[in-house]
Amino acid sequence: MVNVPGLLEINTGLARKILTSFLREEITRAGMTCGVVGLSGGVDSALSCYLAAEALGPANVLAVRMPYKKSSADSLRHAEQVIQATGVKSLTIDITPMVEPLFAQVPSIDARRKGNIMARERMIILFDQSAECHGLVIGTGNKTEIMLGYTTLYGDSACALNPLGDLYKTQVRQLARDVGVPEGIVAKPPTADLWAGQTDEGELGFTYEEVDKLLYLLVDERYSPEECVQAGFKKAFVERVVEIVRRNQFKRVLPPIAKLSNRTVGYDFLYLRDWGT
């Protein structure tokens, strides 16, 4: 493994200040008062919840647990730890009776499709709760997941704003420790909790630690794939990651619009100032 000291080290104090300010400013700018977080029991959602509580005040944050019948008991327990530590409001909604009728109508459905349906059902719940509390849904996806497309489009990737999207997974862990997320949550193997024994790294086939270093060079330092190989990464690993990133570009952008006019949304009409403000 390539070992470059300090490669992914961040100033956690500065990052914490920037991200809490971001949450506070974006939510108030939208005329809202509340933040809604889907709390899974993992480190990403835990960190988003801690940051939101610090930025908005615990009374203005709603953490929603949305277990499925096969969800790990540890996930619920860890989510409860976060709720108790931050003092945020909470709600638990079991998605089992919502998704099972659809599963029953598709006999050939596999675990991955079930996971995508559950992710999208959870997002329906979060956006509905955001309407109830006059708030915005706060995202929990990190930069590694976004780059690799390891996310469900219009599911866990859907949110109104995302404080973690520019932090690689290893940086999320750094910041989580700084804000006080329990070590048991920070250190446990990341999982979407879709079936017993399922882990992110098991599905991906590599660890977050090794892929974060490669992504940092490719994305942040603009290394070419060849330069990454020269830096010590295996060629097959570099090629695989580059292909994953390319293949999942559609998840990182709004749906492309076929251009017919002189000013097309997403191409020529990009910012509010284009409307003369």
C-alpha positions as CSV (number, residue, x, y, z in Angstrom):
1,M,0.0,0.0,0.0
2,V,1.2,3.5,-0.8
3,N,2.1,5.3,2.4
4,V,2.4,9.0,2.2
5,P,2.4,10.6,5.7
6,G,-0.2,13.2,6.1
7,L,-1.7,12.6,2.7
8,L,-5.3,12.7,4.0
9,E,-4.8,14.6,7.3
10,I,-7.2,17.5,7.8
11,N,-7.4,20.3,10.2
12,T,-10.4,19.0,12.1
13,G,-11.0,22.2,14.1
14,L,-11.2,24.3,10.9
15,A,-13.3,21.6,9.1
16,R,-15.7,21.6,12.1
17,K,-16.0,25.3,12.0
18,I,-16.6,25.5,8.3
19,L,-19.2,22.7,8.2
20,T,-21.2,23.9,11.2
21,S,-21.3,27.4,9.6
22,F,-22.3,25.8,6.3
23,L,-25.2,24.0,7.8
24,R,-26.4,27.0,9.8
25,E,-26.1,29.5,6.9
26,E,-27.6,27.2,4.2
27,I,-30.7,26.2,6.3
28,T,-31.4,29.8,7.4
29,R,-30.8,31.1,3.9
30,A,-33.5,28.8,2.7
31,G,-35.9,30.2,5.3
32,M,-35.9,27.0,7.3
33,T,-35.2,26.3,11.0
34,C,-34.8,22.5,11.2
35,G,-32.4,19.8,10.0
36,V,-33.5,16.2,9.4
37,V,-30.9,13.4,9.5
38,G,-31.4,9.7,8.7
39,L,-29.5,8.0,11.5
40,S,-28.3,4.6,10.6
41,G,-25.9,3.9,13.4
42,G,-22.8,4.4,11.2
43,V,-20.1,6.9,11.4
44,D,-21.3,9.1,8.5
45,S,-24.8,9.7,9.8
46,A,-23.5,10.1,13.3
47,L,-21.1,12.8,12.3
48,S,-23.8,14.7,10.3
49,C,-26.0,14.5,13.4
50,Y,-23.3,15.8,15.7
51,L,-22.5,18.7,13.3
52,A,-26.2,19.6,12.8
53,A,-26.8,19.6,16.6
54,E,-23.8,21.9,17.1
55,A,-24.8,24.2,14.2
56,L,-28.6,24.4,14.8
57,G,-29.0,23.4,18.4
58,P,-30.3,20.0,19.4
59,A,-33.9,21.2,19.6
60,N,-33.8,22.0,15.8
61,V,-32.5,18.6,14.7
62,L,-34.6,15.6,14.1
63,A,-32.8,12.2,13.8
64,V,-34.9,9.5,12.2
65,R,-34.1,5.8,12.6
66,M,-35.7,3.7,9.9
67,P,-34.9,0.0,10.5
68,Y,-35.9,-2.9,8.4
69,K,-36.8,-6.3,10.1
70,K,-33.4,-7.6,9.3
71,S,-31.5,-4.5,10.5
72,S,-28.7,-5.1,13.0
73,A,-29.6,-4.5,16.7
74,D,-26.2,-2.8,17.0
75,S,-27.2,-0.3,14.4
76,L,-30.2,0.8,16.4
77,R,-28.2,0.8,19.6
78,H,-25.5,3.0,18.1
79,A,-28.0,5.4,16.7
80,E,-29.6,5.7,20.1
81,Q,-26.1,6.5,21.5
82,V,-25.9,9.4,19.1
83,I,-29.4,10.6,20.0
84,Q,-28.6,10.5,23.7
85,A,-25.2,12.2,23.3
86,T,-26.4,15.0,21.1
87,G,-29.8,15.6,22.7
88,V,-31.5,15.9,19.3
89,K,-35.2,15.0,18.8
90,S,-35.7,11.5,17.4
91,L,-38.3,9.3,15.6
92,T,-38.2,5.6,14.7
93,I,-40.2,4.4,11.7
94,D,-40.1,0.8,10.7
95,I,-39.9,0.5,6.9
96,T,-40.7,-3.2,6.8
97,P,-44.5,-2.9,6.2
98,M,-43.7,-0.3,3.5
99,V,-41.3,-2.3,1.4
100,E,-42.4,-5.9,1.9
101,P,-45.5,-5.6,-0.3
102,L,-43.3,-4.5,-3.3
103,F,-40.8,-7.3,-2.6
104,A,-43.7,-9.8,-2.7
105,Q,-44.8,-8.7,-6.1
106,V,-41.3,-9.2,-7.6
107,P,-40.3,-12.9,-7.0
108,S,-37.0,-12.5,-8.8
109,I,-35.8,-9.5,-6.7
110,D,-32.3,-9.7,-5.3
111,A,-30.6,-8.2,-2.3
112,R,-29.2,-5.3,-4.2
113,R,-32.5,-4.2,-5.6
114,K,-34.1,-4.6,-2.2
115,G,-31.4,-2.4,-0.7
116,N,-32.1,0.3,-3.3
117,I,-35.8,0.2,-2.6
118,M,-35.2,0.5,1.1
119,A,-32.9,3.5,0.6
120,R,-35.5,5.2,-1.5
121,E,-38.2,4.5,1.0
122,R,-36.1,6.0,3.7
123,M,-35.6,9.1,1.7
124,I,-39.4,9.4,1.2
125,I,-39.7,9.4,5.0
126,L,-37.0,11.9,5.5
127,F,-38.3,14.5,3.1
128,D,-41.8,14.0,4.5
129,Q,-40.5,14.7,8.0
130,S,-38.6,17.7,6.7
131,A,-42.0,19.2,5.6
132,E,-43.4,18.4,9.0
133,C,-40.7,20.3,10.9
134,H,-40.2,23.1,8.2
135,G,-36.6,22.0,7.6
136,L,-34.2,20.5,5.2
137,V,-32.8,17.0,4.8
138,I,-29.1,16.8,5.7
139,G,-27.1,14.4,3.7
140,T,-24.7,11.8,5.1
141,G,-22.7,10.7,2.0
142,N,-18.9,11.1,2.0
143,K,-16.6,11.9,-0.9
144,T,-15.4,8.3,-1.3
145,E,-19.0,7.0,-1.8
146,I,-19.8,9.8,-4.2
147,M,-16.8,9.2,-6.4
148,L,-17.3,5.5,-6.5
149,G,-21.0,5.7,-7.0
150,Y,-21.5,3.5,-3.9
151,T,-24.8,5.1,-3.2
152,T,-28.5,4.8,-4.3
153,L,-29.6,7.5,-6.7
154,Y,-32.6,9.2,-5.2
155,G,-32.1,7.1,-2.1
156,D,-29.3,7.8,0.4
157,S,-27.7,10.2,-2.1
158,A,-30.8,12.5,-2.0
159,C,-30.6,15.4,0.3
160,A,-31.0,19.2,0.4
161,L,-27.5,19.9,1.5
162,N,-24.5,17.7,2.4
163,P,-21.8,18.6,4.9
164,L,-19.7,15.5,4.4
165,G,-19.5,15.3,0.5
166,D,-16.0,16.8,0.4
167,L,-14.5,14.5,3.1
168,Y,-13.1,11.1,2.2
169,K,-14.1,8.2,4.5
170,T,-10.8,8.3,6.4
171,Q,-11.3,12.1,6.9
172,V,-14.8,11.5,8.1
173,R,-13.3,9.2,10.8
174,Q,-10.8,11.9,11.8
175,L,-13.5,14.6,12.2
176,A,-15.9,12.2,13.9
177,R,-13.3,11.5,16.6
178,D,-12.7,15.2,17.0
179,V,-16.4,16.0,17.6
180,G,-16.9,13.1,20.0
181,V,-18.6,10.4,18.1
182,P,-18.2,7.2,20.2
183,E,-15.2,5.1,19.2
184,G,-17.4,2.0,18.8
185,I,-19.2,3.7,16.0
186,V,-16.1,5.3,14.4
187,A,-14.1,2.0,14.3
188,K,-16.8,-0.5,13.3
189,P,-16.7,-1.9,9.7
190,P,-18.9,0.3,7.5
191,T,-22.1,-1.4,6.3
192,A,-25.3,-0.6,4.6
193,D,-26.9,-3.2,6.9
194,L,-28.7,-4.9,4.0
195,W,-28.1,-8.4,5.1
196,A,-26.2,-10.3,7.8
197,G,-22.4,-9.9,7.5
198,Q,-22.6,-7.3,4.7
199,T,-19.9,-4.7,4.7
200,D,-19.0,-1.8,2.3
201,E,-15.4,-3.0,1.9
202,G,-16.5,-6.6,1.3
203,E,-18.7,-5.5,-1.5
204,L,-16.2,-3.1,-3.0
205,G,-13.3,-5.5,-2.8
206,F,-10.8,-3.0,-1.2
207,T,-10.5,-0.9,1.9
208,Y,-11.5,2.7,2.3
209,E,-8.0,3.4,3.5
210,E,-6.3,2.3,0.3
211,V,-8.9,3.7,-2.2
212,D,-9.0,7.1,-0.4
213,K,-5.2,7.5,-1.0
214,L,-5.7,6.7,-4.7
215,L,-8.7,8.9,-5.1
216,Y,-6.9,11.8,-3.4
217,L,-4.1,11.6,-6.0
218,L,-6.5,11.2,-8.9
219,V,-9.0,13.8,-7.9
220,D,-7.4,16.4,-5.6
221,E,-3.8,16.2,-7.0
222,R,-4.9,15.5,-10.6
223,Y,-2.5,12.6,-11.0
224,S,-2.9,10.6,-14.2
225,P,-3.5,6.8,-13.8
226,E,0.0,6.2,-15.0
227,E,1.4,8.6,-12.3
228,C,-0.5,6.7,-9.7
229,V,1.1,3.5,-10.8
230,Q,4.5,5.1,-10.6
231,A,3.6,6.3,-7.1
232,G,3.2,2.6,-6.0
233,F,-0.4,1.6,-6.7
234,K,-1.0,-1.6,-8.6
235,K,-2.0,-1.0,-12.2
236,A,-5.1,-3.3,-12.0
237,F,-6.3,-1.5,-8.9
238,V,-5.9,1.9,-10.5
239,E,-7.6,0.9,-13.7
240,R,-10.5,-0.6,-11.7
241,V,-11.1,2.4,-9.6
242,V,-10.8,4.8,-12.6
243,E,-13.4,2.7,-14.4
244,I,-15.8,2.7,-11.4
245,V,-15.5,6.5,-11.1
246,R,-16.2,7.0,-14.8
247,R,-19.1,4.6,-14.9
248,N,-20.8,6.4,-12.0
249,Q,-20.6,9.9,-13.3
250,F,-24.3,10.0,-13.9
251,K,-24.9,9.7,-10.2
252,R,-22.9,12.9,-9.5
253,V,-24.9,15.3,-11.8
254,L,-28.4,16.4,-12.4
255,P,-30.1,14.6,-15.4
256,P,-28.6,16.0,-18.6
257,I,-31.0,18.1,-20.6
258,A,-31.0,17.9,-24.4
259,K,-29.9,21.3,-25.6
260,L,-32.3,23.1,-28.1
261,S,-32.2,26.8,-27.1
262,N,-29.5,29.4,-26.5
263,R,-29.9,29.2,-22.7
264,T,-30.3,25.8,-21.3
265,V,-30.6,24.9,-17.6
266,G,-27.4,23.3,-16.5
267,Y,-25.3,24.5,-19.5
268,D,-25.8,28.3,-20.0
269,F,-28.3,29.0,-17.1
270,L,-26.3,28.0,-14.1
271,Y,-26.7,30.4,-11.3
272,L,-29.4,32.6,-9.7
273,R,-27.5,35.7,-10.8
274,D,-28.3,34.7,-14.4
275,W,-31.8,35.7,-13.6
276,G,-30.6,39.3,-12.9
277,T,-30.2,39.1,-9.1
